[in-house]
Amino acid sequence: MGFRKDFLWGGATAANQCEGGYNLDGRGLANVDVVPIGQDRFPIITGKMKAFDFDDEHFYPAKEAIDMYHHFKEDIALFAEMGFKTYRMSIAWSRIFPQGDEKEPNEAGLKFYEDVFKECRKYNIEPLVTITHFDCPMHLIKEYGAWRSRELVGFYENLCRVIFNRYKGLVKYWLTFNEINMILHAPFMGAGLYFEEGDNVEQVKYQAAHHELLASAIATKIAHEVDPENQVGCMLAAGNYYPYTPNPKDVWAGMQADRDNYFFIDVQSRGEYPAYALKELERQGIEIKMEEGDKELLKEHTVDFISFSYYSSRVMSTDPEVNDKTAGNIFASLKNPYLEASEWGWQIDPLGLRITMNALYDRYQKPLFIVENGLGAVDTPDENGYVEDDYRIEYLREHVAAMKDAVEQDGVDLLGYTTWGCIDLVSAGTGEMKKRYGFIYVDRDNDGNGTLKRSKKKSFDWYKQVIASNGENLD
Ligand code: BG6
């Protein structure tokens, strides 16, 4: 048994965390460029502090990142050496439409990604493309208030039409919005939302979410029209909630917290607002403005597969005495006393991956794709840039074993697995380079110093052997 013969092993990155070249060849500015490293990052990504441009006081790691803009051939060759079957990456919207609302795209931006996809194809690597990985052109934020405006749906549609036509035959797998539920937790980074004094924050977030959900359905429709071979997925920041105790109140609270996140995928996969969400929105006095035809679009153009990121499970309690928190992927959780944690406090729970996979598969009955999983850690390279990252191998081994159980023992249909940050890149949460995920070390530090030289870590050869054995050899 084991994984399917055509299992898509690979790695994942996002444009803003690796490309750099923020102002090259006509690229416009985006929200992801202006989020600095340091203590202001969190207030900015959550939309509480305004940052619409650069200033002299901050360092902006995305400006250059690891300069994949100029290194992509070298990087893809290394991915190919590991045996990647797929490479998950994102396009930067503002490279293709610098302002976001133009009619005609920027040819230089289109050409750049065409070159990247062709480079992948040269090695039989299937590109898996995230259309929006947290980025929104700055002009759309300043002029339209980003996704709070319905006009964004049309601009996104235009982007999709252009890329689906241009990359027909080169790209088949698409994800519409990275971690769409992040709009609730990091609204500026996730959807370009900045809140003015007096804004009804929840109302704005859910209206913006409706626009994204609609845009996602329209993208799915066009993708299928342009090329019936196209496969479109949604993308969830996943990780199930566990109740802290068997107290039914904890169980109920955990279920509700899961639903806050499932809500988006319920719409994208099942095609309608779920009953529990309609009731909750009503209770909160949130009114979603819909136009004629919206419901039909959502219903008729559901996704082909469910993709998600998984780093950790989460814990929920209703007891005010239970308040020992630990960091997690943007939103913090209570500490689970049964689990160890990474250096950044993210708790490590391989069985939680199997639990999450089963919960998603039971709920949607569509193929799953794990498009992010990995360990952010401090690496100490020797003089040749070699890192003995046994801790990373250990983390990945256990997670691959758990996903194998979900496939073999539970019958979950899994299309592929792309580890997060297959090459070291800028952290989305903290802006650090020090928090490394890669099989490939990149010589660059938090302040932007370093030669950008790439070198293989110990995990490079380990992953190569995992792929070569289609997940049979994890030693
Ligand atoms: C996910 C994002 O939230 O987690 C990635 O899709 C991000 O962009 C990854 O990098 C890991 O988070 P962090 O904060 O360690 O970079």
Residues whose N, C-alpha, C, O or C-beta is under 5 A from the ligand:
A	BS01	BG6	A14 N329 G376 V426 S427 A428 G429 T430
